[in-house]
Amino acid sequence: MTHSSAPRKFGFTTTILHSDRQKDIEHGSLHKPIHTSVTFGYRDARELALVFQGKQSGFRYGRQGNPTVSALEEQITKMEQGLGTICFATGMAAIGALFQGLLRQGDHVVSSSFLFGNTNSLWQTVQAQGTNVSFVDATRVEEVEKALTPETRMVFVETIANPRTQIADMQKIGELCQQRGILFVVDNTMTTPYLFCPKNVGAGMVVNALTKAIGGHGDALGGSLTDLGTYDWSRYPHILENYKKNPVKQWALVQIRAKSLRDFGATLGPESAHHLAIGAETLALRMDRSSHNALQLARMLAQDPNVAAVHYPGLENHPQHDIAKSLFRSFGALLSFELKDGIDCFDYLNQLQLAISTSNLGDNRTLIIPVAHTIFYEMGPARRAEMGIAESLLRVSVGIEDTQDLLDDFAYALQQVTQ
Ligand SMILES: *Cc1c(COP(=O)(O)O)cnc(C)c1O
């Protein structure tokens, strides 16, 4: 895209749709092609050396970077208004990369206790390896502040926690972290950069599980870390001397690309990157529709006498409804609810015709899962209770079906198990 006048600022979808074409693409191709080559050759061997020494940009070996993946990284950087992005094979690989690249024995992390189950499990591993993790109720900034120690390197939260939809008080946590010079990491998966811009609350790094709503079609795994350019890495104790030759803003990205991506090798494949980039083109359209569906479904369930509780940030009685309203464009596609005692949740699930009993989130199709019996089974009843997970809790990732069809599906299933 070339303009003779000064560059205009485009909207979210326009920016993503045309992000590939900011640079020349082979044969005028509208999509960045899927580059399957593992390595990249140079006619001038001196150039090869310069690329290896980081003095010239370019690709060397596919584990550290690939043109198709790189186009996706730029797309995500634009969505998050960040400085740069590194993609990984999965969302968990992206979170693991933070730990591998930035944390050392004796460090301390403050993490929201309302977490994606596998992130919770990862923090247990981190602790076993000598980094202390304090789990706090991140809906209360006082709890975060109380947990800080001189060794605290990062505060980690999710925007809308899965499955109970608690919302971290991110504005205040961001201010606190900026005052103390602590890295604030936000997992933006549930809101996506379309609903929420973590940079606006002073986050330094953002995680996105691209597998979910950004890819959106349940056909590719992927994750990303975006440096938002707000954190002063000269204050961070564990940047290796070797990487300090780069401008300060780049330090973390360079170190994570080398120490986490290169050395641990959880590289995103080019075919997956292509699927995710195509999915991302319609992120805003899908999020508008699934958020709308989720709000209607939450309202319907909340009025049903056979439903004991509905957790959705768009409902006025949600404890962080006001925070959600002030920070997010809409309330997202995740909701969870509890059936009244005596209704068998498996019988109910088996009556649903459209909503599919499965894990995963952010698909076009509506997905539902009994949380305590599946994704949160391993952690046991005590930790579940701590996290506010009722044994009958059903988590719904609301899709883009026609609204009335979806409402009818949930209403009909409830009639079947209660009459
Ligand atoms: C799914 C998810 C992840 C992990 O992503 P994967 O691609 O499945 O590894 C991390 N954080 C949140 C909030 C998620 O929902």
The ligand as a Tripos MOL2 file, in Angstrom:
@<TRIPOS>MOLECULE
LIG
   15    15     1     0     0
SMALL
NO_CHARGES

@<TRIPOS>ATOM
      1 C1         -5.8470  -21.7890   25.5160 C.3       1 LIG1
      2 C2         -5.1960  -20.7910   26.3600 C.ar      1 LIG1
      3 C3         -3.8180  -20.7890   26.5100 C.ar      1 LIG1
      4 C4         -2.9210  -21.8200   25.8660 C.3       1 LIG1
      5 O1         -3.0330  -21.8440   24.4810 O.3       1 LIG1
      6 P1         -2.7010  -23.2030   23.6620 P.3       1 LIG1
      7 O2         -2.5690  -22.7390   22.2510 O.co2     1 LIG1
      8 O3         -3.8490  -24.1320   23.8720 O.co2     1 LIG1
      9 O4         -1.4430  -23.7450   24.2000 O.co2     1 LIG1
     10 C5         -3.2550  -19.8250   27.3150 C.ar      1 LIG1
     11 N1         -4.0000  -18.8970   27.9440 N.ar      1 LIG1
     12 C6         -5.3450  -18.8740   27.8200 C.ar      1 LIG1
     13 C7         -6.1180  -17.8230   28.5350 C.3       1 LIG1
     14 C8         -5.9930  -19.8170   27.0300 C.ar      1 LIG1
     15 O5         -7.3210  -19.7950   26.9240 O.3       1 LIG1
@<TRIPOS>BOND
     1     1     2 1
     2     2     3 ar
     3     2    14 ar
     4     3     4 1
     5     3    10 ar
     6     4     5 1
     7     5     6 1
     8     6     7 2
     9     6     8 1
    10     6     9 1
    11    10    11 ar
    12    11    12 ar
    13    12    13 1
    14    12    14 ar
    15    14    15 1
@<TRIPOS>SUBSTRUCTURE
     1 LIG1         1 GROUP 0 **** ****
